[in-house]
Amino acid sequence: MKHPDDDNELFNRLEAEMTADSGGEVVDLDKARSAREQSADPTARPDANPSADSAPDRSGTESGDPTARVLVDQPTAKAAGPGYLGRLLAAKRRPVVPVWLKSLAELRTASAWVARHYAHSVGYHALRSPVYAARLTFQAPSGAAKFVGATMRWVADREGEPVRLAAVRREDAAEYLKLSRQRDGRVRLRTLVAVLAMFIGLGSALAIYVLAPDWLQAVSVGAVTMALGYAGRKADDPVIHKAVELPKAVKLTSDIVLRALGSLGIPAINQAQGKGRDGFEFTAPITRDGPGWRAEGNLPYGVTVTDVIERRDRLASGLRRPLGCVWPEAVPNEHTGHLVLWVGDQDMSTAKKPKWPLLTSGIVNLFKPVAYGTDQRGRWVEVTLMYIAGIIGAIPRMGKTFLLRLLLLIAALDPRAELHTYDMKGTGDLDPVGNAVSHRHAAGDDDDAIEYALNDFRALREELRRRTKVIRSLPRDICPESKVTSELADKRSLGLHPIVIGVDECQVLFEHPKHKDEFEEIATDLVKRGPATGIVLLLATQRPDAKALPTGISANASARWCLKVMGQLENDMVLGTSAYKRGVRATMFAWGDKGIHYFVGEGSDARIVGSAYVDGPAADSVAARARKVRETAGTLSGYALGEEPETVASAYDLLADILAVVPAAEPKVWSETIVSRLAELRPEVYDGWDPDALNAALKPHGIATIQVGRRVDGKVVNRRGIERAHITAAISERNGKRDAG
Ligand SMILES: Nc1ncnc2c1ncn2[C@@H]1O[C@H](COP(=O)(O)OP(=O)(O)OP(=O)(O)O)[C@@H](O)[C@H]1O
């Protein structure tokens, strides 16, 4: 038996669901009521919503009553989504002024290109003008003959001759008479005009010959000769050739886009097109966007932009364009089937790029964005090197080192920045920067270079700690955000100038058999705490996996540059978890796409950027300029001045210091006791160390902490500590090795 309350419950639920679905929209209560009535009538059809007919199982039976049905589809079109106001709120307005018109840089670039185009044309023709003049003069007699002939034909009304002859052939005397009379009148008039023109022409020529100065005579004769020469030109041999052959970029039309999408082999698109539909719903007209075309629209249900990106090569084939011209993209915050297809006029890898603005002049403020590459549309893309930690990943030979060097050159052009450059590949790619301006620099993966880098990393850790203390001690009004600012970096007494560390092939450090843990620990600290203290770590690797790029580092990097990689794993290691799934796939880059990469940073989603190409000699000249600026500012230091670094290890010897503060009478001591004694012994080094820091610093020596029990107030308290014998053993092992060495 059905309880009357069941009806009310159903009605309430209907109301609740409809209100929830429509986001507080008006619900058609009549329909809802009729649904209630129908479900109350056991003979009535249990489905109140005709639109649910086709749905196999859209009913709910949660109430336990199998006849009770829940409306899933909205009963009226009116309640089918947000209202007019809601839609307006979510509406995306297209910019009134196109972006390219608002961008001063783009306008400047475009104007420069147009100016260069015309300057080239003028130069081209100016150089050839004597040849043009000679050829025209040579053609002038034939032009004169053509002119005289054409004039005589005109005077004699030759154009009417075929009609007159036709009248003769037809033997139409009346028609012929009419035409002859018309011709006689015309010939008389034209003869008069010709004689008049001849007199005026000859009179003018005579006047010029008698009265005009020489230059006017020369100009007049020249002009007449050139004009006659032009009249004497041959159709198949023009005197003036085109200075510039403009490439003919095929206009992108909806038919071409649909043809290309149909060639991808995506079943949903093919099925739709097979049934005569488009298989793609354009949401905006195809427009010019920079030096290319932009098409935008929705793919069929279930097809995602990543499905298209995966088949970029087939798309390029379908569009009949080079691969480097075809750039399908997902739109952030849109549904995953919303495709933006940008088709460039020229291949991005071969298109002529504008000159990098810093190549020949200018310095940099690292706290401000600096242009380092161009996007597909040729617009400059900027990067702010402060407050970031960055990773660069790619398979070999795609331009990773060039990109790292470019970023380091940018850093070099801020005279305040202290550079630490490590080229672990050892081919000298970073030498232009290193030799000219670096405070610390090493190349190669031999023991000396590793020791040098380790020593520097240790010093950087100390510097990081010092900086955190300085920042903490600064008054709020000077350092409101507890981070280094450009103004703070200017105050030399604080020592908060930017420090930029660049490591190429960083896997050499993080996979080093002996020091990998220490490198990893320091680098993780620099990635996490460095950005706020003005320390920037840039790591490049050709093998972005968890070993080469420990996850503590890759997860915390805030800037990412990913050139071509081979698989999802590497892609996501560099660009961040699930980047591949979101369609940000550096796997789609072609082998020829050197320097082209996805850039994630500057607070925006992944962008495709082609980095500015600065080769070795150009890098040398930029670095030489940076050195000069530093010499003037008095900020050149360290390696660039030929100074050897003080080895941190020799400045303090942790093991010896521990022995100094732990007498032989204490075989086992708590870590906290040791760090407080060390801080007393050498406050400039150990101040601020905690047991964890001590533990981390001892790890590379192969010393682990142990449980140490001590009696406090009659009770045994266990804490982490160190056994003195381990320290002495480590020292004798070290000394033994050194002696052997
Ligand atoms: N922005 C660029 N534009 C055009 N070509 C570039 C660009 N950057 C690099 N290249 C070309 O790519 C080649 C390889 O660059 P690079 O040495 O930086 O590669 P890599 O990824 O560091 O290689 P490896 O892994 O062997 O060190 C260079 O010789 C250069 O000619």
The ligand as an SDF file (V2000), in Angstrom:
LIG
                    3D

 31 33  0  0  0  0  0  0  0  0999 V2000
   66.5860   29.1420  -29.3020 N   0  0  0  0  0  0  0  0  0  0  0  0
   67.1310   28.4190  -30.2710 C   0  0  0  0  0  0  0  0  0  0  0  0
   66.7940   28.6300  -31.5430 N   0  0  0  0  0  0  0  0  0  0  0  0
   67.3270   27.9080  -32.5260 C   0  0  0  0  0  0  0  0  0  0  0  0
   68.2360   26.9250  -32.3460 N   0  0  0  0  0  0  0  0  0  0  0  0
   68.6110   26.6720  -31.1040 C   0  0  0  0  0  0  0  0  0  0  0  0
   68.0840   27.3980  -29.9890 C   0  0  0  0  0  0  0  0  0  0  0  0
   68.6390   26.9150  -28.8700 N   0  0  0  0  0  0  0  0  0  0  0  0
   69.4770   25.9410  -29.2600 C   0  0  0  0  0  0  0  0  0  0  0  0
   69.4720   25.7890  -30.5950 N   0  0  0  0  0  0  0  0  0  0  0  0
   70.2620   24.8210  -31.3810 C   0  0  0  0  0  0  0  0  0  0  0  0
   70.1600   23.5620  -30.7450 O   0  0  0  0  0  0  0  0  0  0  0  0
   71.4460   22.9950  -30.5710 C   0  0  0  0  0  0  0  0  0  0  0  0
   71.4960   22.2400  -29.2580 C   0  0  0  0  0  0  0  0  0  0  0  0
   71.4060   23.1620  -28.2070 O   0  0  0  0  0  0  0  0  0  0  0  0
   71.9750   22.8360  -26.7590 P   0  0  0  0  0  0  0  0  0  0  0  0
   73.4340   22.5780  -26.7900 O   0  0  0  0  0  0  0  0  0  0  0  0
   71.5050   23.9020  -25.8570 O   0  0  0  0  0  0  0  0  0  0  0  0
   71.1980   21.5030  -26.4950 O   0  0  0  0  0  0  0  0  0  0  0  0
   71.1510   20.6700  -25.1760 P   0  0  0  0  0  0  0  0  0  0  0  0
   69.7330   20.2620  -25.0130 O   0  0  0  0  0  0  0  0  0  0  0  0
   71.7760   21.3930  -24.0600 O   0  0  0  0  0  0  0  0  0  0  0  0
   71.9930   19.4190  -25.5790 O   0  0  0  0  0  0  0  0  0  0  0  0
   72.7900   18.4500  -24.6140 P   0  0  0  0  0  0  0  0  0  0  0  0
   71.7800   17.7060  -23.8720 O   0  0  0  0  0  0  0  0  0  0  0  0
   73.6160   17.6520  -25.5340 O   0  0  0  0  0  0  0  0  0  0  0  0
   73.5940   19.3430  -23.7240 O   0  0  0  0  0  0  0  0  0  0  0  0
   72.4120   24.1700  -30.5990 C   0  0  0  0  0  0  0  0  0  0  0  0
   73.5870   23.8060  -31.2210 O   0  0  0  0  0  0  0  0  0  0  0  0
   71.7090   25.2470  -31.3710 C   0  0  0  0  0  0  0  0  0  0  0  0
   72.1710   25.3060  -32.6840 O   0  0  0  0  0  0  0  0  0  0  0  0
  1  2  1  0
  2  3  1  0
  2  7  2  0
  3  4  2  0
  4  5  1  0
  5  6  2  0
  6  7  1  0
  6 10  1  0
  7  8  1  0
  8  9  2  0
  9 10  1  0
 10 11  1  0
 11 12  1  0
 11 30  1  0
 12 13  1  0
 13 14  1  0
 13 28  1  0
 14 15  1  0
 15 16  1  0
 16 17  2  0
 16 18  1  0
 16 19  1  0
 19 20  1  0
 20 21  2  0
 20 22  1  0
 20 23  1  0
 23 24  1  0
 24 25  2  0
 24 26  1  0
 24 27  1  0
 28 29  1  0
 28 30  1  0
 30 31  1  0
M  END
$$$$
